[in-house]
């Protein structure tokens, strides 16, 4: 098995973020009910200040961008416990 490199992980993170964002967009009518509501999208720039990249390159360099979704907190059971909390279908 090939070790996962940082560029691979950055690409994978971006792919998963885009997929989750699309899923929440498609399920907009269910947000705030059975699904948490999206409160905001997050785009955090963690480019090192001592980077050799110019300012234009830094803004476009995706591995230094952390993207995410800020979701509503729903006070209920954790999804890890779903097998114990939901009845099995017959």
C-alpha positions as MATLAB code, in Angstrom:
seq = 'XXXXXXXXXXXXXXXXXXXXXXXXXXXXXXXXXXXXXXXXXXXXXXXXXXXXXXXXXXXXXXXXXXXXXXXXXXXXXXXXXXXXXXXXXX';
ca = [
       0.000    0.000    0.000;
       1.373    3.396   -0.995;
       1.783    5.878    1.863;
      -0.571    8.845    1.635;
       1.336   12.030    0.973;
       0.286   15.520    2.027;
      -0.724   16.584   -1.506;
      -2.852   13.439   -1.805;
      -4.516   14.162    1.532;
      -5.168   17.786    0.543;
      -6.825   16.651   -2.703;
      -8.839   14.005   -0.857;
      -9.978   16.531    1.768;
     -11.085   18.969   -0.946;
     -12.951   16.201   -2.798;
     -14.756   15.105    0.370;
     -15.625   18.713    1.250;
     -17.128   19.344   -2.189;
     -19.112   16.085   -2.011;
     -20.502   16.888    1.435;
     -21.361   20.449    0.393;
     -23.257   19.145   -2.653;
     -25.114   16.599   -0.509;
     -26.212   19.247    1.995;
     -27.266   21.535   -0.854;
     -29.364   18.731   -2.398;
     -30.971   18.064    1.003;
     -31.711   21.711    1.847;
     -35.388   20.978    2.591;
     -34.390   18.516    5.345;
     -31.892   20.773    7.120;
     -32.882   21.800   10.609;
     -35.079   18.703   10.938;
     -33.542   15.300   10.316;
     -30.255   16.892    9.229;
     -28.277   19.663   10.876;
     -28.566   23.048    9.221;
     -25.469   24.508    7.551;
     -24.639   27.682    9.455;
     -21.599   28.681    7.398;
     -18.902   27.459    5.071;
     -15.343   27.786    6.332;
     -12.290   28.661    4.267;
      -9.255   28.920    6.530;
      -5.901   29.966    5.070;
      -3.045   28.335    6.972;
      -0.216   29.384    4.661;
       3.011   29.647    6.693;
       4.150   33.247    7.061;
       7.710   32.262    6.133;
       6.601   30.564    2.906;
       8.667   31.029   -0.251;
       5.472   31.445   -2.267;
       4.566   34.939   -3.443;
       1.310   36.446   -2.130;
      -0.597   35.608   -5.341;
       0.681   32.015   -5.283;
      -0.184   31.671   -1.586;
      -3.826   32.617   -2.171;
      -4.149   30.008   -4.927;
      -2.199   27.170   -3.262;
      -4.955   24.762   -2.177;
      -2.965   22.566    0.268;
      -2.853   25.598    2.585;
      -6.636   26.068    2.416;
      -8.747   24.232    4.983;
     -12.393   24.081    3.944;
     -15.293   22.907    6.022;
     -18.922   23.238    6.963;
     -20.128   24.701   10.245;
     -23.179   22.661   11.186;
     -25.974   23.140   13.685;
     -25.516   21.156   16.899;
     -28.247   18.575   17.427;
     -28.417   17.183   20.949;
     -28.997   13.508   20.200;
     -27.031   10.267   20.011;
     -23.691   10.015   18.210;
     -23.716    8.339   14.783;
     -21.161    5.840   16.083;
     -23.994    4.497   18.263;
     -26.568    4.202   15.462;
     -26.414    0.397   15.344;
     -27.490    0.261   19.012;
     -30.089    3.047   18.766;
     -32.044    2.186   15.619;
     -34.086   -0.965   15.064;
     -32.855   -3.348   12.415;
     -35.137   -3.908    9.425;
     -36.828   -7.278    9.184;
];
